[in-house]
Amino acid sequence: PMSEVSTDYVIVGAGIFGTSLAWTLARAGHSVIVLERREVASGASGGPGHRGVRANNRDLRELPLAVRALQIWPTLTELLGTDSGFERLGGLSLGELERVGGTHGRVTLAARAAVQNAFGAHTEILDAAGVREKLPDVSDKVIYALYSPNDGIADHNVATRAFAQAAVALGTTLIEGANVQAVQSGADGGAQVTLTDGRVFAARRAVVLAANTQVPKLLREAFGLQLPVWSFNPQVAQLRVSRDLKLDYLINHSNRTLSIKRADADHITVTGGAVGRWDDETETGNTDLSTLSASLTALTATFPRTATDTEVTHLDASRADSSAVDQIPIIDRVPGHDSVLYATGWSGHGFAIGPAVSEAVAEWLVSGQRPDVLAPFGVARFRL
């Protein structure tokens, strides 16, 4: 048998959560090994375009993490010693309908804004004229927006690699091409990970399963834990648009499945609920033109100018993400195996809140006490 390598923490998965957690633990003086099946940012934390980093219109259970993340993101370029990929643009959540679900749209807006402000996510309500001041090309149907000036975007490849590089600079061992075969918790309180090539990595303190879509399988095989989580593959469309189309914010739509980010002077990235088709056998996502069509319909309805002189230049649905049944992540210890902690079911939200989750998880690992901010994400909520 191969020799066993020992460390304080073993992290499985080098996406935004795994790499930022490694960096956070390494900064605090702990020894860390990160095992990645493919390469850094090869899953949902990579791919084309930018990701939204927003507190606006968040699930309220995620809001404290989103607010904390927006405090962390602007500091990262300096802390990591390299470009973090984050830009603070301000975020707009557009609304068209005066009546939402039988209640007046403006009333629900005021309630949402009041709660976001109470949590520290600065939010303003813009009327039709206020929206047009920021987005001169927006459709006449858009009559209000929630505006969060602290929101922004980040290049997920740049950010994830920056965390990995900074963690390695602090002494973290990063091993790519490491295929995990088994996870076990030890009788003496630690845990270990065995790779398919026979190498064994023992964690004196804890193993953290951060490999997103692979986590449910690892938990099922190792501990018989069955999570209400599935994989899906978000579809990202990049479009060439007119240079004078003013889209200088992170834009989401509360009545349509639409999210828009400016990619460069000539291109925008369009996402927001569009998914491709997943192929279980090849473990790849394939693009779906019918969901592209729905995205383009939402785009042209919101910005009528894009109905002409707009061209799809790139379509990608290759990156799998995981979704929990209630659309927020599951972050917990394995019942009866306190030295194994996992996070999965990010539901498309993991990137933005990743640095704040890492901070809270590191605190939990080191202190043994789960921070209040992570309480909503425990597996016990499913009563399974």
C-alpha distance (Angstrom), angle and dihedral (degrees) to the residues before:
residue distance angle dihedral
P1 . . .
M2 3.78 . .
S3 3.78 119.4 .
E4 3.77 119.5 -93.5
V5 3.82 120.6 -116.5
S6 3.80 115.1 -147.5
T7 3.83 128.5 -153.9
D8 3.81 139.9 150.3
Y9 3.81 95.7 -105.2
V10 3.80 134.9 14.7
I11 3.81 115.4 -160.4
V12 3.80 119.5 -165.8
G13 3.80 111.4 -153.4
A14 3.82 132.1 35.6
G15 3.78 101.9 -141.4
I16 3.80 123.8 117.4
F17 3.81 93.7 -69.9
G18 3.81 97.1 44.7
T19 3.81 94.9 45.8
S20 3.81 96.1 42.9
L21 3.82 90.8 47.2
A22 3.82 90.3 50.3
W23 3.81 90.0 51.0
T24 3.83 92.7 46.8
L25 3.82 92.4 50.1
A26 3.81 93.2 43.3
R27 3.81 90.5 51.0
A28 3.81 87.8 55.7
G29 3.83 89.8 54.6
H30 3.80 101.2 -100.7
S31 3.80 125.0 136.9
V32 3.80 112.6 -118.3
I33 3.82 137.2 -175.3
V34 3.81 118.9 -164.8
L35 3.82 117.3 -159.0
E36 3.81 116.7 -162.5
R37 3.81 123.7 -174.7
R38 3.81 93.9 -149.4
E39 3.81 119.8 -0.7
V40 3.80 138.7 -53.3
A41 3.84 112.8 -64.0
S42 3.82 92.8 5.9
G43 3.82 93.9 132.2
A44 3.80 133.5 46.2
S45 3.84 91.3 -37.9
G46 3.82 90.7 68.2
G47 3.78 139.1 43.6
P48 3.80 133.4 90.9
G49 3.79 127.6 -28.9
H50 3.79 131.8 7.9
R51 3.79 132.7 -61.3
G52 3.78 125.8 -128.0
V53 3.80 116.2 -112.9
R54 3.77 102.9 -162.4
A55 3.78 145.8 150.9
N56 3.82 91.1 -172.7
N57 3.82 113.3 108.5
R58 3.82 93.0 -2.4
D59 3.77 123.4 156.5
L60 3.82 101.6 -92.3
R61 3.82 91.6 -123.7
E62 3.82 88.6 60.2
L63 3.79 95.4 42.5
P64 3.84 97.7 92.3
L65 3.83 89.2 51.2
A66 3.81 91.5 46.7
V67 3.81 91.9 50.7
R68 3.81 91.3 48.4
A69 3.82 91.1 46.2
L70 3.81 90.0 54.1
Q71 3.81 88.4 55.3
I72 3.82 90.8 50.2
W73 3.83 101.1 43.0
P74 3.85 97.9 65.8
T75 3.83 90.8 51.6
L76 3.81 96.4 51.6
T77 3.81 102.1 85.1
E78 3.81 88.9 60.1
L79 3.83 95.3 39.9
L80 3.81 95.7 46.3
G81 3.79 93.7 42.8
T82 3.80 91.3 -130.1
D83 3.83 138.0 68.1
S84 3.82 109.3 -65.6
G85 3.82 92.5 -160.5
F86 3.83 92.3 -124.7
E87 3.82 124.3 136.0
R88 3.80 124.1 -179.0
L89 3.81 104.7 -139.9
G90 3.78 104.0 150.6
G91 3.79 121.9 -110.2
L92 3.79 130.2 -113.7
S93 3.80 123.7 -161.8
L94 3.80 105.1 -165.5
G95 3.80 126.1 -149.8
E96 3.78 132.0 -165.3
L97 3.77 108.8 171.6
E98 3.77 121.1 81.7
R99 3.79 88.9 -159.9
V100 3.81 119.5 48.3
G101 3.80 117.4 -173.9
G102 3.79 92.0 -23.8
T103 3.82 95.2 -50.5
H104 3.77 126.6 96.7
G105 3.79 112.5 -89.6
R106 3.78 93.9 -136.1
V107 3.81 91.1 53.5
T108 3.81 92.2 53.8
L109 3.82 88.4 45.8
A110 3.78 92.4 54.7
A111 3.80 90.9 48.6
R112 3.80 92.4 49.4
A113 3.81 92.8 46.4
A114 3.82 91.9 48.2
V115 3.81 92.0 53.0
Q116 3.81 94.3 44.8
N117 3.80 90.2 50.1
A118 3.82 90.8 47.7
F119 3.83 88.6 56.0
G120 3.80 91.0 49.6
A121 3.80 97.4 -103.0
H122 3.81 99.7 131.0
T123 3.81 106.7 -132.7
E124 3.80 133.0 175.6
I125 3.80 129.3 -170.3
L126 3.81 113.3 -130.1
D127 3.80 122.4 -160.7
A128 3.81 122.9 -145.5
A129 3.82 92.6 -81.1
G130 3.81 91.5 47.3
V131 3.79 91.3 52.2
R132 3.81 92.1 49.5
E133 3.79 90.9 51.0
K134 3.82 88.1 62.1
L135 3.82 98.2 31.6
P136 3.82 109.0 29.7
D137 3.82 92.0 175.8
V138 3.81 97.3 53.9
S139 3.81 120.8 124.0
D140 3.82 120.4 -94.8
K141 3.82 87.0 -120.9
V142 3.82 91.0 70.6
I143 3.80 104.5 90.3
Y144 3.79 103.5 167.2
A145 3.78 145.1 7.1
L146 3.76 139.9 -162.8
Y147 3.80 106.9 -128.1
S148 3.81 121.8 -157.9
P149 3.82 109.3 -177.1
N150 3.83 94.0 -167.3
D151 3.81 95.0 59.4
G152 3.78 121.0 100.9
I153 3.78 148.0 149.4
A154 3.78 135.6 -95.7
D155 3.78 135.5 -161.6
H156 3.80 99.4 -119.0
N157 3.82 95.6 -156.8
V158 3.80 91.6 52.2
A159 3.81 93.6 44.7
T160 3.81 96.9 46.7
R161 3.80 92.6 46.8
A162 3.82 91.0 46.3
F163 3.82 90.4 55.9
A164 3.82 91.2 46.7
Q165 3.81 92.4 49.0
A166 3.82 92.6 47.5
A167 3.83 91.6 47.6
V168 3.81 91.2 51.3
A169 3.82 90.0 48.2
L170 3.82 87.0 57.7
G171 3.80 92.2 53.7
T172 3.81 102.5 -87.8
T173 3.82 114.7 147.8
L174 3.81 111.4 -134.0
I175 3.81 117.1 -166.0
E176 3.81 117.2 -172.9
G177 3.81 122.4 -166.4
A178 3.82 89.1 37.3
N179 3.79 109.1 147.0
V180 3.82 112.2 -163.0
Q181 3.77 116.8 -137.8
A182 3.81 102.4 172.7
V183 3.80 143.2 4.1
Q184 3.80 121.7 -157.2
S185 3.77 134.9 174.1
G186 3.80 115.0 -134.7
A187 3.79 128.4 -126.8
D188 3.81 90.0 -123.2
G189 3.82 94.0 59.8
G190 3.82 99.9 -93.4
A191 3.79 129.2 97.1
Q192 3.78 138.1 -142.8
V193 3.78 141.7 -148.2
T194 3.82 123.1 -147.6
L195 3.80 119.9 -159.5
T196 3.81 125.7 -145.9
D197 3.83 88.4 -109.0
G198 3.82 90.2 59.4
R199 3.81 98.8 -105.2
V200 3.80 113.8 141.2
F201 3.81 125.2 -151.8
A202 3.79 115.6 -167.0
A203 3.81 120.7 -159.4
R204 3.78 114.4 -154.4
R205 3.79 91.3 -162.1
A206 3.82 111.0 19.5
V207 3.77 149.1 -28.1
V208 3.81 114.5 -133.1
L209 3.80 117.8 -157.7
A210 3.81 104.1 -150.4
A211 3.81 99.7 154.6
N212 3.83 94.9 115.0
T213 3.84 107.4 -153.7
Q214 3.82 92.7 26.0
V215 3.82 94.9 53.9
P216 3.85 98.2 81.9
K217 3.83 90.5 53.5
L218 3.83 93.1 47.7
L219 3.82 91.3 48.9
R220 3.79 93.2 46.6
E221 3.79 93.1 50.3
A222 3.81 96.9 41.5
F223 3.81 103.0 37.2
G224 3.81 107.7 8.8
L225 3.81 88.7 -114.6
Q226 3.81 111.9 155.0
L227 3.82 114.6 -161.1
P228 3.84 126.5 -165.1
V229 3.82 90.9 -121.9
W230 3.79 133.6 122.0
S231 3.80 136.4 -177.4
F232 3.77 125.6 -113.9
N233 3.78 133.2 168.7
P234 3.80 118.3 -128.5
Q235 3.79 113.4 -140.7
V236 3.80 116.9 -133.0
A237 3.80 119.5 -162.4
Q238 3.78 122.1 -166.6
L239 3.79 115.1 -160.1
R240 3.77 133.9 -170.8
V241 3.81 107.6 -132.4
S242 3.78 136.7 175.1
R243 3.81 111.5 -71.5
D244 3.80 92.5 -130.4
L245 3.82 93.4 55.7
K246 3.81 100.1 114.7
L247 3.82 108.7 -135.3
D248 3.79 104.2 144.3
Y249 3.81 98.7 146.7
L250 3.77 140.1 64.3
I251 3.81 99.2 -94.3
N252 3.80 127.4 -159.9
H253 3.79 129.5 166.5
S254 3.78 123.3 -137.2
N255 3.84 94.2 -159.2
R256 3.81 100.8 37.4
T257 3.81 133.1 45.7
L258 3.76 95.9 -109.4
S259 3.78 137.5 127.1
I260 3.81 122.5 172.8
K261 3.80 132.1 -169.8
R262 3.79 127.6 175.3
A263 3.84 107.2 -118.1
D264 3.82 97.5 -175.3
A265 3.82 138.2 -36.3
D266 3.82 92.2 -64.5
H267 3.82 104.4 30.0
I268 3.79 142.8 58.6
T269 3.80 130.3 -166.4
V270 3.80 115.7 -133.0
T271 3.82 121.7 -162.3
G272 3.78 135.3 132.1
G273 3.76 114.9 135.5
A274 3.80 99.4 -21.5
V275 3.81 111.7 133.2
G276 3.78 134.6 -173.7
R277 3.81 128.2 -143.4
W278 3.79 117.7 -80.3
D279 3.80 120.7 -139.3
D280 3.83 110.8 -154.9
E281 3.79 94.6 -166.2
T282 3.78 97.8 54.4
E283 3.83 94.3 28.4
T284 3.78 90.2 -131.5
G285 3.76 136.3 122.0
N286 3.79 120.7 -127.9
T287 3.77 125.2 -155.0
D288 3.80 119.5 -104.1
L289 3.80 118.6 -149.3
S290 3.81 93.5 -162.3
T291 3.81 91.8 61.2
L292 3.81 89.1 43.8
S293 3.80 87.7 54.8
A294 3.83 90.3 52.7
S295 3.82 90.6 49.9
L296 3.82 92.0 50.1
T297 3.81 91.0 48.1
A298 3.83 89.6 53.9
L299 3.81 90.5 46.4
T300 3.82 96.1 50.6
A301 3.82 91.4 44.3
T302 3.81 89.3 54.9
F303 3.81 98.4 38.1
P304 3.84 106.2 24.0
R305 3.84 92.1 -171.9
T306 3.81 89.2 70.6
A307 3.83 90.0 67.2
T308 3.82 86.9 83.2
D309 3.80 132.3 37.5
T310 3.82 93.5 19.3
E311 3.78 124.0 123.3
V312 3.82 131.6 -172.7
T313 3.82 104.2 -127.8
H314 3.80 100.3 173.2
L315 3.80 136.7 14.7
D316 3.78 122.2 -172.7
A317 3.79 132.8 176.3
S318 3.80 99.1 154.7
R319 3.82 99.0 111.8
A320 3.79 117.6 86.3
D321 3.79 122.2 -147.1
S322 3.80 129.2 -177.8
S323 3.77 128.8 -123.2
A324 3.79 129.4 -159.4
V325 3.77 119.4 -146.3
D326 3.82 92.3 -106.5
Q327 3.83 94.7 42.3
I328 3.80 98.1 -115.0
P329 3.83 127.5 97.4
I330 3.79 127.5 -89.9
I331 3.81 110.7 -131.7
D332 3.79 115.1 171.5
R333 3.77 150.1 116.1
V334 3.81 119.2 -92.0
P335 3.84 107.0 -100.0
G336 3.81 108.7 -103.9
H337 3.83 91.2 7.5
D338 3.79 105.4 79.3
S339 3.80 92.9 171.8
V340 3.82 92.1 65.8
L341 3.80 117.6 72.7
Y342 3.80 125.1 175.5
A343 3.79 142.6 -175.5
T344 3.80 125.8 -161.3
G345 3.81 141.5 133.1
W346 3.80 91.4 68.7
S347 3.83 89.5 165.4
G348 3.81 92.1 -151.9
H349 3.81 91.9 -56.5
G350 3.79 100.8 91.9
F351 3.77 99.6 92.3
A352 3.81 99.2 57.4
I353 3.80 96.1 45.4
G354 3.83 95.3 35.0
P355 3.84 98.3 104.8
A356 3.84 91.8 48.5
V357 3.81 92.2 46.8
S358 3.82 89.3 50.5
E359 3.79 91.3 52.0
A360 3.82 91.7 50.7
V361 3.82 94.7 43.1
A362 3.83 90.9 49.3
E363 3.80 88.6 52.5
W364 3.82 89.7 50.1
L365 3.81 93.0 48.5
V366 3.79 94.2 48.6
S367 3.82 99.4 39.5
G368 3.81 99.7 33.2
Q369 3.82 89.0 -132.9
R370 3.79 120.5 109.5
P371 3.85 109.2 -126.9
D372 3.81 113.8 -122.3
V373 3.81 90.4 -119.3
L374 3.84 89.1 67.6
A375 3.83 96.3 46.5
P376 3.86 95.3 96.7
F377 3.83 91.3 57.1
G378 3.81 100.1 61.6
V379 3.79 119.8 122.8
A380 3.82 91.9 -125.4
R381 3.82 88.3 80.0
F382 3.81 88.7 77.7
R383 3.84 94.6 57.0
L384 3.80 88.6 -140.0
